[in-house]
Amino acid sequence: MEKRETGKGEAVASVKEIFGLSGPLYLTAVDWENFNHRRSVAASLVQGVSIQERDRQQSRQGHQSQASPWWNFFHFQLISPLIDEVDSSIFGAIYQYKPFVFHHKAPKYVIAFRGTLNKPDSRLRDFKLDIQAIRSKLHQSSRFHLAMQAVQDVVAVEGAANIWLAGHSLGSAIALLLGKKMTRLNYPIETYLFNPPFVSLPIESIGNPMVKQGIRIANSVIKAGIAVAVKGKHHNSQRDGSFFALSNWVPYLFVNPADHICSEYIGYFEHRKKMEEVGGAKIERLATQISLGNMIFGVRERDCEPSHLLPSAYLTINMIQTPDFKRAHGIHQWWDPSFRGRSELHLFR
């Protein structure tokens, strides 16, 4: 990665950390009615959290710091960083919008969460949380509880309608779980999820569409059958009710087909749509709520549902071919001025 000196004798910052070199400078006037503008702003605020943590690890302070332009450019103020009590890393931030003229589509507050950082002072803690996310136990972490308290505090003062949640990778897993929890408390929050992890076999990477579809149909039938046999109809009706309670909450999902961490969301929603078209809606209605991974590994607690499964979403797929996984999973793609995507609303009925 290209490096650039921030000054003689000072800590270096990569080009991707410097807003003036890699940020969405074209957004000099944000049109809050424009979905692409909102996507770019949300992604930039998430990047601001990552740069805060990199500033901390490299002891960059004052004019050496690279973080503040990632929110100041859009007229946001940093209200408070969210600090993990285990490793003291900055994993989130609360921003307040302070414009000259407020627009009704703009948020008053954005609570954003960074993804996993492969850096010395944060990688161990982040990787442990990645594993907890895979095991559907992220909600048991102190990081999640701190984030939940922060969201509840802001909602108590401002109301859910004035807040956005945003996250990338591990941060999107946290934001997704927060969005689910708050929706079930009758406080649905507008949520932007970049490269959200989907824990599954990489079916989407199979090249043959017929084989891929066949595997998905078999997977749906197996999941529905096991659920009925093992869980029982009473348990399924409870699960369905809990899942259906989220159906009116529609988070924005942003995925790249070349990113195996999130690409299964493409097949998850497209397969459900196809099953409905061919008369398999009842099977898929049950299967879409079930994770074979959770069932195999014995995760049976009621509060350990697979956090990555969703009834509804507004799914945006990056249609530009990405040369490698690192860029496919990176957040910079989501404010690229040449971005070309395909978006579709998926509702659970």
N, C-alpha and C positions, 0 to 999 in steps of 0.2 A: 504494500500500500504506500502511495506517495506520502512523504512527510513534508511539513513546512515549519520552519522555525517561527515561533511567535515573537522572537526578539533575541538579541545577543545574550547568550548564557541562560536563556529561559527554557522551560519545558517545551518539548515539541508537541505539536498537534497534527493529526492526520488531516488531509484535505477534507475527508468526509465529516470531520468534527467542526469545521469552520463554516459557519452559515454563509458568509460572503462568497465562498467558493462552491458550496454544494447544496445550499438551501434553495427554496422556491422564491428566488428574488423577483420573479415575474408577477407575484401576487402583491403588487403595491397597493391594490384596492380589492379587498375581499368582497366578493358577491356572495352573501350568505344564503341566497336562493340557489346558488350553483352547487350541486352535489360534489363536483370535482374540487371546487375550492374548499368545501368543508372537509373533504377527505385529506387534502394536502395540509390544511391547518392542524387537524387532529394528529396526523403522522408527525408533523414538525414538533408539536408539543410533547409527544412521546420521545422523540429524539432528544429533546431538551432534557429529559430525565436521564437518559444515557450519558449525555455530555456532562451533566452535573456530577455523576459518579466518576467519570473519567477525570474531570477537574480535581475531584477530591483525591483520587488515587495518585495523581501526578503532582499534587500540591500546587495546582495552578490557581492563583488568587488575583483579585483586582483586575488589571488590564490583561493579565495572562489567561484569565478564565474565558472559555469559549461558549459557555452554556447560554447566557442571557439573550443573545440575539435570536435564539430559536423561539422565544416567546415575545420578546419586546417588539419584534418586527410586525407582529399581528396585534399589538396593543394589549397584550396580556401582562399581568404582574405575577410574580411568584409569591404566593401567600405562605406556603410551607413545603419543604421537602418531606418525604416520608422515609424514615430511617429504620432499617432492620435492626432489631435489638440484639441479634445474634452476631453479626459481623460488622455492624455500623455502616453498612453500605446504603446509599441512596437508591431506593427502588421505585419510588413514586413521587408525585408532586401535585399540589393543589394550586391551580392557576385561577386568577380572576380577570375577567375581561373588563378593560377600562378604556372604552372608545370615546371619541368625541361625540358621536351620534350612535345610539344603540339601535340595532336591528332585531326584530322579533324572532328571527331564525337563529340568531347568535346565542351562544350559551353565556350565562353569567359566570359560571365556574366550569372548569374542566379538571377532572382528576385522572391523571395519566400514570401508566406503569411501563417501565422498560422491560426489555427482554433479557435473556441470559447473556452475561458478559464474561467472555473467556479471558479475564484479567486476574492477576494474582490475588487481589484483596476481595474478590467477589465470586470467583468461579466455583469454589467448593460449596458454598451456601446455595448458589444458583443451581448447580447440578443436583444437589440433594432435593431441592424444590421441584426440579424437572421430574425426578423420580416419583415424588409425591403426586405430581399432576398425573403421571402415567397410571398410578395406582388409585386414582380418584380420591386422594386423601389430602389434596392441597388445602382444603377448608380447615384442616386440623393444625396448620402451621401458624406460628405467631405472626408471620408476615401478612397472611390473609386476615387475621383478626385485627391487626393494626389498620389495614386498609379498610376493613369493614367499619371500624369505629370512625375513621375519617369521613367516609361516605355518609354514614348516618348523621354525623355532626353537621355536615354541610346541608344535607337534606332537611334536617330539623329547622334550620334557619331560613333556607332559600326555597325549599320545595323541590321535588324531583324534576319538574318541568323545566327548570332553569340550569340543569346540570348535564354535562356529558361525562361518560366514562370512555377511556381510550387505552389501548395497550398493544404491545407487539410481542409475539412469541410467548414466553412465560408470562409476560405482563398481560397479554390478551387472555391467557387462561385465568389469571386473577380477575381481570375486568369482567370476563364472561360469568364467572362464579358469583361475583358481586351483583351483576345484573340480574341473575336468576334469583338470588336471595332477596334483593330489593323488590323485584316484581311480585314475589310471593308475599311480601309484606304490603302489597298494593302501592308500591312506589316505583313504577317502571321508569327507567332512565335511558335516554338516548345513548347508544353504545357503539363505538368504532373499534373493531377487532382486526388487527393486521397480522397475517400469518398465524392464526390461532391453531394450536396443536389438536390434531384429531388422532386418537389412539386406536389404530386399526392395522390390519395387514395392508400392504401397499397395492391394493387391487387397481387403483387408478393408474398405476404405472404399466399395466398390462397393455400391450399394443393391439392385440386382436379384440375388436369391440364385441364380437359374438361370445368369445370366451369370457371376457370381462362381465358381460351381462348375465351369462349363465352362472358364473360364480356368485354374482350379487343375488340372483333369484334364489339359488340354493341356500345362500347365507341367510336370506330373509325367512325362508321356510324353516330352516333349522332353528333360528333364534325364536321364532314364534312358537314352534313346537316345544322347544325346551322350556320356554317361559310358562306355557300353559301346564306342562307336565310337572315341572319342579315348583313353580311359584304358586300355582293354584289360581282359580278364577277370581277369588276375593282379593288376593294380593294384586293381581293384574289390574283390577278395577281401581284400586287405590293408586297404583302407579300411574295409570292412565289419567286419573283425575289430577294428580300432581303435575304431570307433563302438560296436560291440556290447560292448566292454569297459566302457563307461560305463553300460550299461543298468540296472544294479542301483543306480546312484546317482540319487536322485530329489530334485532341488532344488525348492524352493518358488518358483513364479513368480507375481507379482502384476501384472496388467495392466489397463489401462482401454481400452475400445473406442474412446474418443474421442482416444486418444493414438497418433498414427501412428508414433511411435518404437517402440512395443512391441506394438501391436495385432495385428500379423501372427502373433504366437504363437498367437492364437485360431484362425485359419484353418490354421496349420501343423499343429496337433494334431487339430483337428476334421476336416480333410480326410483326414488319415492314417487316422482311425477309419472314415470313410465308405468309403475305398478298400479297407480290410480287409473291410468288410461286403459290398461288391459284387464281391469276388474279385480286386481289384487289389493285393493285399498285396505281391506280388513286385516290381511296378513301384514302388510307394511305398517299399518297403524300401530300394531304391537311391536313389530321388529325394529322400527325406527327408534324405539325407546330403550332398546336392550343393547348392551355391550357384551359380546362373547368373552372378551378379555376379563371383564369383571366377574362373569359367571364362572369362568375357568379358574381364576385365582381366588375364588371364594369370597368376593366382596359382596356381602349380603345385607350390610346395615342399611337401614332406610335412608340415612343421610349420606351414604356413599354412592349415590347414583353417578353414572358417568357424566361428568360436568360438560364434556364436549358435545353431547347430543342436544339437539335443539328442535323444537316444533316449527318455528318460523324464523326466517332470516331474509335479509336483502343481500344476496350473494353477488360480489363483483370478482370476476376472474381477469387477471392480467393476460391479455392476448398477445403480448409481445414476447417472442422467443427469448429465453434467458440462457446464456451460455454455460452457467455453472450454478451449483446449489447455493453457494454463498450469496450470490446476487439475487437468486430466486427467493431466498429467505430474508433478504435484507429489507430494511424499511425505506431506503431511498427511492425505490421504484414507485412508491405511492404518491410522491409529489413531482415525479419526472414530468416536464412539460410535454414530452412526446408520448405520454402514457395512452395506451389504447386498451379499453376493457369492455367486457360484456357483463351486464348486470341483469339480474332477474329476481323478482320477488317470489318467495316460497312461503306459503301459508299452510298451517296445519289445520285440516278441517275434519 
